[in-house]
């Protein structure tokens, strides 16, 4: 069931053709979508497959930041996305990381959906997948609106200056 939920969410995002790979941020988002879509379609996964992918993505996002291809906001939010994926798949048979995992995943979901979330064991994989998909969309919207945001800042600055002169 969880696999079907993840597949539906990521195929839905992929099919909407939202992820152009012409800029670093878009390419990073696209890689996450393609990876999880492929994993869901094939029914494969687990930490042995996801871990190397996460390491690769972390190296790529660090490189993109170092080359000023992404801004600090995108970097922070994207690395948090990777961290949540890592926490969702980490094997912790002794439960040493249990409270950390629950706290961080709950905080992430709350930040995305705006509602308090109480992580209840493994049954929350659909909630985690939904919040990850939502954050990918949020990051896409963030990238799409960087220029618009800069123009809006200038517009407000001009209004502020006019008001100050009066």
N, CA, C and O atoms as a DFTB+ gen file, in Angstrom:
664 C
 N C O
     1  1       0.821      -1.192       0.000
     2  2       0.000       0.000       0.000
     3  2       0.864       1.254       0.000
     4  3       0.617       2.183      -0.769
     5  1       1.874       1.279       0.861
     6  2       2.756       2.445       0.922
     7  2       3.462       2.657      -0.415
     8  3       3.648       3.790      -0.857
     9  1       3.854       1.553      -1.051
    10  2       4.520       1.647      -2.352
    11  2       3.593       2.281      -3.385
    12  3       4.032       3.084      -4.209
    13  1       2.314       1.920      -3.340
    14  2       1.340       2.486      -4.270
    15  2       1.147       3.979      -4.027
    16  3       1.017       4.757      -4.972
    17  1       1.129       4.372      -2.762
    18  2       0.981       5.792      -2.431
    19  2       2.165       6.578      -2.959
    20  3       1.994       7.621      -3.590
    21  1       3.365       6.081      -2.701
    22  2       4.580       6.756      -3.165
    23  2       4.592       6.809      -4.690
    24  3       4.902       7.849      -5.271
    25  1       4.263       5.716      -5.329
    26  2       4.234       5.677      -6.789
    27  2       3.243       6.702      -7.330
    28  3       3.568       7.444      -8.258
    29  1       2.052       6.752      -6.769
    30  2       1.032       7.687      -7.231
    31  2       1.511       9.137      -7.093
    32  3       1.370       9.934      -8.020
    33  1       2.067       9.465      -5.949
    34  2       2.518      10.840      -5.706
    35  2       3.618      11.224      -6.679
    36  3       3.549      12.280      -7.308
    37  1       4.629      10.383      -6.809
    38  2       5.758      10.738      -7.653
    39  2       5.439      10.661      -9.143
    40  3       5.972      11.448      -9.925
    41  1       4.592       9.741      -9.544
    42  2       4.181       9.717     -10.955
    43  2       3.343      10.948     -11.259
    44  3       3.484      11.556     -12.320
    45  1       2.481      11.312     -10.337
    46  2       1.682      12.520     -10.530
    47  2       2.553      13.748     -10.712
    48  3       2.296      14.575     -11.587
    49  1       3.573      13.867      -9.894
    50  2       4.486      15.006     -10.037
    51  2       5.250      14.933     -11.352
    52  3       5.429      15.941     -12.036
    53  1       5.691      13.751     -11.691
    54  2       6.475      13.595     -12.912
    55  2       5.637      13.877     -14.148
    56  3       6.098      14.542     -15.076
    57  1       4.424      13.381     -14.166
    58  2       3.564      13.522     -15.338
    59  2       3.104      14.955     -15.568
    60  3       2.704      15.298     -16.680
    61  1       3.151      15.780     -14.563
    62  2       2.738      17.165     -14.751
    63  2       3.811      17.975     -15.466
    64  3       3.643      19.171     -15.706
    65  1       4.915      17.312     -15.805
    66  2       6.000      17.933     -16.564
    67  2       6.514      19.188     -15.878
    68  3       6.776      20.198     -16.531
    69  1       6.658      19.120     -14.561
    70  2       7.102      20.283     -13.802
    71  2       8.612      20.413     -13.728
    72  3       9.127      21.470     -13.366
    73  1       9.318      19.359     -14.064
    74  2      10.723      19.341     -13.705
    75  2      11.644      19.423     -14.913
    76  3      12.142      18.406     -15.395
    77  1      11.862      20.615     -15.387
    78  2      12.825      20.849     -16.460
    79  2      14.228      20.772     -15.859
    80  3      14.450      21.150     -14.709
    81  1      15.165      20.276     -16.662
    82  2      16.517      20.081     -16.141
    83  2      17.492      21.104     -16.699
    84  3      18.665      20.790     -16.902
    85  1      17.024      22.327     -16.953
    86  2      17.907      23.322     -17.545
    87  2      18.675      24.127     -16.503
    88  3      19.626      24.822     -16.861
    89  1      18.305      24.061     -15.251
    90  2      18.996      24.761     -14.183
    91  2      19.309      23.754     -13.092
    92  3      18.659      22.714     -12.985
    93  1      20.302      24.069     -12.290
    94  2      20.760      23.125     -11.270
    95  2      19.651      22.718     -10.298
    96  3      19.494      21.532     -10.009
    97  1      18.891      23.673      -9.797
    98  2      17.822      23.352      -8.852
    99  2      16.777      22.434      -9.456
   100  3      16.332      21.472      -8.830
   101  1      16.392      22.752     -10.694
   102  2      15.406      21.911     -11.379
   103  2      15.963      20.509     -11.614
   104  3      15.252      19.517     -11.454
   105  1      17.221      20.433     -11.987
   106  2      17.845      19.129     -12.241
   107  2      17.907      18.294     -10.962
   108  3      17.685      17.084     -10.995
   109  1      18.207      18.942      -9.838
   110  2      18.261      18.221      -8.568
   111  2      16.881      17.673      -8.200
   112  3      16.764      16.534      -7.750
   113  1      15.860      18.465      -8.388
   114  2      14.503      17.990      -8.112
   115  2      14.119      16.851      -9.045
   116  3      13.522      15.860      -8.625
   117  1      14.467      17.005     -10.306
   118  2      14.144      15.986     -11.301
   119  2      14.783      14.650     -10.940
   120  3      14.149      13.605     -11.084
   121  1      16.013      14.670     -10.479
   122  2      16.696      13.415     -10.133
   123  2      16.002      12.682      -8.994
   124  3      15.912      11.454      -9.005
   125  1      15.515      13.425      -8.019
   126  2      14.803      12.789      -6.907
   127  2      13.523      12.130      -7.416
   128  3      13.219      10.991      -7.060
   129  1      12.778      12.853      -8.248
   130  2      11.526      12.323      -8.785
   131  2      11.783      11.068      -9.611
   132  3      11.118      10.050      -9.418
   133  1      12.733      11.134     -10.519
   134  2      13.022       9.999     -11.402
   135  2      13.481       8.782     -10.597
   136  3      13.066       7.656     -10.869
   137  1      14.339       9.018      -9.607
   138  2      14.850       7.916      -8.791
   139  2      13.707       7.190      -8.082
   140  3      13.606       5.965      -8.150
   141  1      12.851       7.949      -7.404
   142  2      11.782       7.311      -6.646
   143  2      10.692       6.746      -7.544
   144  3      10.057       5.752      -7.193
   145  1      10.471       7.356      -8.681
   146  2       9.518       6.793      -9.633
   147  2      10.018       5.435     -10.104
   148  3       9.260       4.465     -10.137
   149  1      11.286       5.368     -10.466
   150  2      11.882       4.116     -10.928
   151  2      11.828       3.049      -9.832
   152  3      11.504       1.890     -10.091
   153  1      12.147       3.460      -8.622
   154  2      12.143       2.527      -7.505
   155  2      10.730       1.996      -7.245
   156  3      10.547       0.805      -6.994
   157  1       9.741       2.878      -7.304
   158  2       8.362       2.467      -7.053
   159  2       7.839       1.551      -8.160
   160  3       7.148       0.569      -7.889
   161  1       8.176       1.881      -9.407
   162  2       7.711       1.063     -10.536
   163  2       8.294      -0.338     -10.499
   164  3       7.613      -1.314     -10.815
   165  1       9.564      -0.434     -10.109
   166  2      10.228      -1.736     -10.089
   167  2       9.999      -2.488      -8.791
   168  3      10.300      -3.678      -8.696
   169  1       9.462      -1.791      -7.782
   170  2       9.236      -2.438      -6.502
   171  2      10.523      -2.747      -5.766
   172  3      10.574      -3.642      -4.922
   173  1      11.551      -2.002      -6.092
   174  2      12.837      -2.202      -5.424
   175  2      13.127      -1.002      -4.551
   176  3      12.504       0.049      -4.697
   177  1      14.055      -1.156      -3.660
   178  2      14.422      -0.024      -2.819
   179  2      15.107      -0.484      -1.569
   180  3      15.880      -1.442      -1.571
   181  1      14.814       0.206      -0.513
   182  2      15.464      -0.078       0.749
   183  2      16.733       0.739       0.882
   184  3      17.177       1.401      -0.056
   185  1      17.291       0.674       2.050
   186  2      18.445       1.526       2.358
   187  2      19.664       1.230       1.481
   188  3      20.460       2.128       1.209
   189  1      19.815      -0.015       1.039
   190  2      20.988      -0.351       0.218
   191  2      20.953       0.336      -1.143
   192  3      22.004       0.605      -1.724
   193  1      19.779       0.618      -1.649
   194  2      19.665       1.329      -2.920
   195  2      19.577       2.841      -2.708
   196  3      20.158       3.612      -3.471
   197  1      18.858       3.258      -1.680
   198  2      18.619       4.680      -1.452
   199  2      19.866       5.380      -0.908
   200  3      20.150       6.517      -1.285
   201  1      20.592       4.727      -0.046
   202  2      21.769       5.351       0.585
   203  2      22.783       5.891      -0.424
   204  3      23.185       7.048      -0.298
   205  1      23.214       5.114      -1.416
   206  2      24.161       5.665      -2.399
   207  2      23.568       6.834      -3.189
   208  3      24.266       7.792      -3.520
   209  1      22.289       6.740      -3.479
   210  2      21.623       7.838      -4.186
   211  2      21.655       9.108      -3.340
   212  3      21.970      10.182      -3.851
   213  1      21.336       8.995      -2.061
   214  2      21.347      10.168      -1.186
   215  2      22.745      10.776      -1.094
   216  3      22.899      11.998      -1.084
   217  1      23.761       9.919      -1.025
   218  2      25.144      10.421      -0.983
   219  2      25.487      11.174      -2.269
   220  3      26.116      12.232      -2.232
   221  1      25.072      10.625      -3.385
   222  2      25.306      11.273      -4.681
   223  2      24.600      12.634      -4.742
   224  3      25.181      13.627      -5.180
   225  1      23.349      12.662      -4.301
   226  2      22.587      13.908      -4.348
   227  2      23.183      14.954      -3.407
   228  3      23.209      16.141      -3.732
   229  1      23.659      14.519      -2.250
   230  2      24.271      15.465      -1.313
   231  2      25.529      16.060      -1.925
   232  3      25.776      17.259      -1.795
   233  1      26.319      15.239      -2.585
   234  2      27.526      15.750      -3.248
   235  2      27.152      16.737      -4.353
   236  3      27.805      17.768      -4.515
   237  1      26.104      16.421      -5.110
   238  2      25.689      17.311      -6.196
   239  2      25.157      18.642      -5.683
   240  3      25.464      19.691      -6.247
   241  1      24.358      18.607      -4.613
   242  2      23.809      19.859      -4.100
   243  2      24.911      20.714      -3.471
   244  3      24.867      21.941      -3.568
   245  1      25.892      20.087      -2.832
   246  2      27.029      20.845      -2.285
   247  2      27.824      21.493      -3.412
   248  3      28.237      22.648      -3.303
   249  1      28.035      20.760      -4.479
   250  2      28.768      21.295      -5.632
   251  2      28.005      22.464      -6.261
   252  3      28.596      23.491      -6.595
   253  1      26.701      22.302      -6.418
   254  2      25.879      23.370      -7.002
   255  2      25.915      24.624      -6.130
   256  3      25.944      25.739      -6.650
   257  1      25.912      24.447      -4.821
   258  2      25.993      25.610      -3.923
   259  2      27.366      26.266      -4.026
   260  3      27.463      27.491      -4.096
   261  1      28.420      25.466      -4.035
   262  2      29.775      26.001      -4.128
   263  2      29.984      26.781      -5.419
   264  3      30.743      27.750      -5.444
   265  1      29.320      26.365      -6.482
   266  2      29.424      27.040      -7.773
   267  2      28.367      28.135      -7.945
   268  3      28.198      28.675      -9.038
   269  1      27.662      28.456      -6.862
   270  2      26.621      29.490      -6.856
   271  2      25.537      29.222      -7.897
   272  3      24.984      30.157      -8.476
   273  1      25.235      27.953      -8.133
   274  2      24.180      27.584      -9.073
   275  2      22.819      27.495      -8.379
   276  3      21.776      27.509      -9.033
   277  1      22.844      27.403      -7.061
   278  2      21.627      27.437      -6.246
   279  2      21.889      28.395      -5.091
   280  3      23.037      28.648      -4.728
   281  1      20.827      28.917      -4.528
   282  2      20.997      29.845      -3.409
   283  2      20.937      29.099      -2.073
   284  3      20.581      27.921      -2.034
   285  1      21.285      29.786      -0.979
   286  2      21.292      29.129       0.337
   287  2      19.922      28.594       0.771
   288  3      19.844      27.570       1.450
   289  1      18.861      29.271       0.387
   290  2      17.526      28.820       0.777
   291  2      17.215      27.471       0.125
   292  3      16.780      26.535       0.796
   293  1      17.442      27.382      -1.183
   294  2      17.202      26.116      -1.871
   295  2      18.098      25.027      -1.283
   296  3      17.640      23.910      -1.040
   297  1      19.361      25.346      -1.055
   298  2      20.306      24.374      -0.491
   299  2      19.790      23.820       0.839
   300  3      19.774      22.607       1.047
   301  1      19.373      24.706       1.727
   302  2      18.921      24.285       3.051
   303  2      17.682      23.397       2.962
   304  3      17.600      22.364       3.626
   305  1      16.732      23.803       2.147
   306  2      15.487      23.046       2.046
   307  2      15.694      21.714       1.327
   308  3      15.083      20.709       1.690
   309  1      16.549      21.705       0.314
   310  2      16.809      20.462      -0.418
   311  2      17.578      19.468       0.464
   312  3      17.279      18.274       0.460
   313  1      18.555      19.955       1.208
   314  2      19.305      19.041       2.083
   315  2      18.404      18.505       3.198
   316  3      18.575      17.372       3.647
   317  1      17.453      19.315       3.638
   318  2      16.500      18.816       4.630
   319  2      15.638      17.711       4.026
   320  3      15.340      16.717       4.687
   321  1      15.246      17.886       2.781
   322  2      14.491      16.856       2.067
   323  2      15.277      15.541       2.057
   324  3      14.728      14.480       2.353
   325  1      16.562      15.621       1.715
   326  2      17.410      14.427       1.707
   327  2      17.537      13.822       3.100
   328  3      17.538      12.601       3.261
   329  1      17.646      14.692       4.109
   330  2      17.772      14.213       5.486
   331  2      16.516      13.434       5.901
   332  3      16.619      12.385       6.538
   333  1      15.348      13.940       5.545
   334  2      14.101      13.270       5.917
   335  2      13.997      11.916       5.213
   336  3      13.562      10.930       5.808
   337  1      14.396      11.879       3.953
   338  2      14.405      10.587       3.239
   339  2      15.326       9.613       3.959
   340  3      14.977       8.449       4.157
   341  1      16.492      10.086       4.345
   342  2      17.470       9.241       5.056
   343  2      16.867       8.728       6.370
   344  3      16.962       7.541       6.683
   345  1      16.254       9.628       7.127
   346  2      15.661       9.218       8.401
   347  2      14.526       8.218       8.207
   348  3      14.322       7.334       9.039
   349  1      13.791       8.359       7.112
   350  2      12.660       7.455       6.852
   351  2      13.124       6.044       6.510
   352  3      12.374       5.089       6.717
   353  1      14.343       5.888       5.991
   354  2      14.798       4.562       5.579
   355  2      15.863       3.965       6.492
   356  3      16.227       2.798       6.346
   357  1      16.362       4.765       7.433
   358  2      17.452       4.281       8.277
   359  2      16.993       3.068       9.089
   360  3      15.882       3.024       9.618
   361  1      17.876       2.109       9.164
   362  2      17.597       0.912       9.955
   363  2      18.094       1.167      11.373
   364  3      19.256       1.514      11.587
   365  1      17.202       0.991      12.327
   366  2      17.514       1.257      13.734
   367  2      16.887       0.169      14.598
   368  3      15.955       0.430      15.358
   369  1      17.407      -1.055      14.476
   370  2      16.768      -2.176      15.177
   371  2      16.761      -2.036      16.697
   372  3      15.873      -2.573      17.359
   373  1      17.722      -1.333      17.250
   374  2      17.782      -1.172      18.708
   375  2      16.976       0.032      19.191
   376  3      16.793       0.222      20.393
   377  1      16.501       0.837      18.255
   378  2      15.687       1.992      18.634
   379  2      16.469       3.166      19.194
   380  3      15.898       4.046      19.838
   381  1      17.763       3.183      18.951
   382  2      18.609       4.252      19.478
   383  2      18.225       5.611      18.899
   384  3      18.257       6.624      19.598
   385  1      17.867       5.624      17.627
   386  2      17.545       6.876      16.951
   387  2      16.046       7.178      16.919
   388  3      15.622       8.179      16.342
   389  1      15.265       6.326      17.528
   390  2      13.812       6.440      17.438
   391  2      13.258       7.816      17.765
   392  3      12.471       8.359      16.990
   393  1      13.651       8.392      18.896
   394  2      13.086       9.693      19.272
   395  2      13.563      10.793      18.327
   396  3      12.807      11.717      18.025
   397  1      14.796      10.707      17.860
   398  2      15.308      11.689      16.889
   399  2      14.543      11.588      15.576
   400  3      14.122      12.598      15.013
   401  1      14.369      10.378      15.098
   402  2      13.655      10.164      13.835
   403  2      12.225      10.682      13.936
   404  3      11.767      11.416      13.060
   405  1      11.524      10.310      14.990
   406  2      10.139      10.755      15.159
   407  2      10.055      12.272      15.262
   408  3       9.188      12.890      14.645
   409  1      10.946      12.869      16.033
   410  2      10.925      14.320      16.219
   411  2      11.165      15.060      14.914
   412  3      10.421      15.981      14.578
   413  1      12.194      14.668      14.176
   414  2      12.544      15.382      12.943
   415  2      11.519      15.168      11.832
   416  3      11.184      16.103      11.104
   417  1      11.029      13.954      11.705
   418  2      10.008      13.700      10.682
   419  2       8.712      14.434      11.048
   420  3       8.074      15.033      10.182
   421  1       8.330      14.390      12.303
   422  2       7.119      15.101      12.741
   423  2       7.269      16.602      12.520
   424  3       6.333      17.252      12.054
   425  1       8.424      17.157      12.845
   426  2       8.672      18.584      12.646
   427  2       8.606      18.945      11.155
   428  3       8.045      19.976      10.782
   429  1       9.182      18.090      10.319
   430  2       9.146      18.323       8.875
   431  2       7.715      18.342       8.356
   432  3       7.318      19.264       7.644
   433  1       6.944      17.324       8.715
   434  2       5.563      17.238       8.248
   435  2       4.758      18.423       8.762
   436  3       3.942      18.980       8.028
   437  1       4.974      18.813      10.003
   438  2       4.279      19.974      10.563
   439  2       4.650      21.252       9.808
   440  3       3.784      22.080       9.526
   441  1       5.924      21.409       9.484
   442  2       6.365      22.588       8.728
   443  2       5.738      22.627       7.332
   444  3       5.425      23.704       6.824
   445  1       5.557      21.481       6.725
   446  2       4.999      21.429       5.378
   447  2       3.489      21.638       5.393
   448  3       2.967      22.431       4.609
   449  1       2.796      20.949       6.261
   450  2       1.334      20.985       6.262
   451  2       0.738      22.012       7.214
   452  3      -0.449      22.326       7.123
   453  1       1.553      22.539       8.128
   454  2       1.063      23.556       9.046
   455  2       0.220      23.022      10.189
   456  3      -0.406      23.793      10.915
   457  1       0.201      21.732      10.351
   458  2      -0.572      21.114      11.429
   459  2       0.331      20.201      12.239
   460  3       1.263      19.595      11.711
   461  1       0.044      20.114      13.517
   462  2       0.829      19.248      14.382
   463  2       0.684      17.804      13.909
   464  3      -0.412      17.351      13.580
   465  1       1.799      17.097      13.880
   466  2       1.801      15.714      13.423
   467  2       2.447      14.843      14.486
   468  3       3.502      15.182      15.022
   469  1       1.821      13.737      14.783
   470  2       2.371      12.777      15.736
   471  2       2.724      11.513      14.976
   472  3       1.845      10.781      14.520
   473  1       3.998      11.269      14.847
   474  2       4.500      10.108      14.122
   475  2       4.154       8.858      14.908
   476  3       4.522       8.721      16.075
   477  1       3.454       7.963      14.269
   478  2       3.030       6.729      14.926
   479  2       3.622       5.521      14.212
   480  3       2.927       4.850      13.449
   481  1       4.869       5.245      14.447
   482  2       5.503       4.048      13.902
   483  2       5.597       4.035      12.389
   484  3       5.697       5.082      11.748
   485  1       5.561       2.840      11.828
   486  2       5.762       2.668      10.390
   487  2       4.526       3.026       9.580
   488  3       4.618       3.164       8.360
   489  1       3.383       3.179      10.214
   490  2       2.161       3.494       9.503
   491  2       2.171       4.875       8.868
   492  3       1.291       5.189       8.066
   493  1       3.146       5.701       9.210
   494  2       3.202       7.069       8.712
   495  2       3.928       7.238       7.403
   496  3       4.190       8.374       7.009
   497  1       4.272       6.159       6.696
   498  2       5.042       6.275       5.456
   499  2       4.272       7.063       4.398
   500  3       4.874       7.804       3.621
   501  1       2.956       6.912       4.362
   502  2       2.149       7.685       3.419
   503  2       2.195       9.172       3.736
   504  3       2.243      10.005       2.831
   505  1       2.179       9.508       5.035
   506  2       2.282      10.909       5.450
   507  2       3.650      11.481       5.090
   508  3       3.760      12.623       4.645
   509  1       4.680      10.680       5.288
   510  2       6.038      11.122       4.947
   511  2       6.144      11.341       3.447
   512  3       6.663      12.366       3.004
   513  1       5.660      10.390       2.666
   514  2       5.711      10.511       1.200
   515  2       4.930      11.733       0.732
   516  3       5.382      12.459      -0.154
   517  1       3.769      11.962       1.319
   518  2       2.965      13.120       0.948
   519  2       3.664      14.431       1.259
   520  3       3.638      15.360       0.452
   521  1       4.286      14.510       2.423
   522  2       5.006      15.734       2.810
   523  2       6.240      15.937       1.935
   524  3       6.554      17.070       1.571
   525  1       6.941      14.865       1.595
   526  2       8.100      14.981       0.693
   527  2       7.663      15.485      -0.675
   528  3       8.305      16.362      -1.253
   529  1       6.574      14.932      -1.191
   530  2       6.069      15.375      -2.493
   531  2       5.661      16.849      -2.433
   532  3       5.924      17.608      -3.366
   533  1       5.031      17.243      -1.354
   534  2       4.621      18.645      -1.185
   535  2       5.834      19.566      -1.130
   536  3       5.813      20.655      -1.703
   537  1       6.875      19.143      -0.454
   538  2       8.081      19.975      -0.375
   539  2       8.775      20.062      -1.725
   540  3       9.345      21.102      -2.057
   541  1       8.738      19.000      -2.502
   542  2       9.306      19.060      -3.852
   543  2       8.539      20.099      -4.672
   544  3       9.141      20.894      -5.393
   545  1       7.221      20.088      -4.559
   546  2       6.413      21.101      -5.252
   547  2       6.743      22.503      -4.748
   548  3       6.867      23.438      -5.540
   549  1       6.886      22.646      -3.437
   550  2       7.235      23.945      -2.863
   551  2       8.582      24.437      -3.378
   552  3       8.741      25.619      -3.683
   553  1       9.539      23.538      -3.472
   554  2      10.853      23.917      -3.998
   555  2      10.754      24.318      -5.464
   556  3      11.417      25.260      -5.901
   557  1       9.937      23.613      -6.213
   558  2       9.736      23.968      -7.614
   559  2       9.125      25.368      -7.727
   560  3       9.575      26.182      -8.533
   561  1       8.117      25.638      -6.932
   562  2       7.487      26.964      -6.940
   563  2       8.481      28.034      -6.498
   564  3       8.483      29.148      -7.024
   565  1       9.311      27.691      -5.543
   566  2      10.350      28.628      -5.102
   567  2      11.268      28.991      -6.278
   568  3      11.540      30.166      -6.522
   569  1      11.734      27.980      -6.995
   570  2      12.615      28.236      -8.143
   571  2      11.904      29.042      -9.229
   572  3      12.485      29.952      -9.820
   573  1      10.668      28.704      -9.476
   574  2       9.902      29.393     -10.518
   575  2       9.676      30.869     -10.206
   576  3       9.460      31.668     -11.117
   577  1       9.725      31.231      -8.943
   578  2       9.359      32.590      -8.549
   579  2      10.515      33.434      -8.025
   580  3      10.278      34.498      -7.452
   581  1      11.743      32.999      -8.201
   582  2      12.888      33.783      -7.718
   583  2      12.925      35.155      -8.381
   584  3      13.084      36.167      -7.698
   585  1      12.781      35.200      -9.691
   586  2      12.823      36.484     -10.397
   587  2      11.630      37.353     -10.017
   588  3      11.772      38.558      -9.811
   589  1      10.474      36.747      -9.927
   590  2       9.271      37.492      -9.557
   591  2       9.433      38.084      -8.158
   592  3       9.028      39.221      -7.914
   593  1      10.016      37.331      -7.253
   594  2      10.234      37.795      -5.889
   595  2      11.184      38.994      -5.872
   596  3      10.954      39.960      -5.144
   597  1      12.240      38.934      -6.667
   598  2      13.192      40.047      -6.739
   599  2      12.506      41.310      -7.256
   600  3      12.735      42.401      -6.733
   601  1      11.672      41.166      -8.275
   602  2      10.932      42.318      -8.817
   603  2       9.968      42.877      -7.775
   604  3       9.827      44.092      -7.643
   605  1       9.321      42.008      -7.051
   606  2       8.389      42.433      -6.026
   607  2       9.104      43.193      -4.902
   608  3       8.566      44.165      -4.371
   609  1      10.296      42.757      -4.544
   610  2      11.085      43.462      -3.536
   611  2      11.396      44.882      -3.991
   612  3      11.283      45.829      -3.213
   613  1      11.785      45.023      -5.249
   614  2      12.073      46.352      -5.808
   615  2      10.818      47.208      -5.769
   616  3      10.871      48.378      -5.390
   617  1       9.694      46.630      -6.159
   618  2       8.422      47.348      -6.165
   619  2       8.081      47.859      -4.766
   620  3       7.713      49.022      -4.601
   621  1       8.203      46.994      -3.764
   622  2       7.908      47.402      -2.398
   623  2       8.910      48.436      -1.887
   624  3       8.542      49.346      -1.143
   625  1      10.145      48.299      -2.277
   626  2      11.161      49.269      -1.875
   627  2      10.818      50.644      -2.423
   628  3      10.952      51.641      -1.713
   629  1      10.378      50.715      -3.677
   630  2       9.979      51.984      -4.288
   631  2       8.785      52.584      -3.553
   632  3       8.749      53.791      -3.313
   633  1       7.812      51.754      -3.195
   634  2       6.654      52.236      -2.448
   635  2       7.081      52.777      -1.094
   636  3       6.580      53.807      -0.642
   637  1       7.989      52.095      -0.463
   638  2       8.483      52.520       0.837
   639  2       9.200      53.851       0.720
   640  3       9.012      54.733       1.558
   641  1      10.017      54.007      -0.307
   642  2      10.756      55.256      -0.513
   643  2       9.818      56.422      -0.805
   644  3      10.035      57.529      -0.313
   645  1       8.783      56.185      -1.597
   646  2       7.790      57.228      -1.885
   647  2       7.073      57.660      -0.621
   648  3       6.858      58.851      -0.395
   649  1       6.703      56.686       0.206
   650  2       5.998      56.989       1.438
   651  2       6.909      57.749       2.397
   652  3       6.456      58.634       3.122
   653  1       8.184      57.404       2.397
   654  2       9.159      58.040       3.280
   655  2       9.371      59.505       2.896
   656  3       9.587      60.344       3.771
   657  1       9.311      59.826       1.593
   658  2       9.521      61.187       1.095
   659  2       8.362      62.111       1.468
   660  3       8.555      63.321       1.588
   661  1       7.164      61.559       1.651
   662  2       5.972      62.377       1.951
   663  2       5.985      62.919       3.331
   664  3       5.055      63.622       3.727
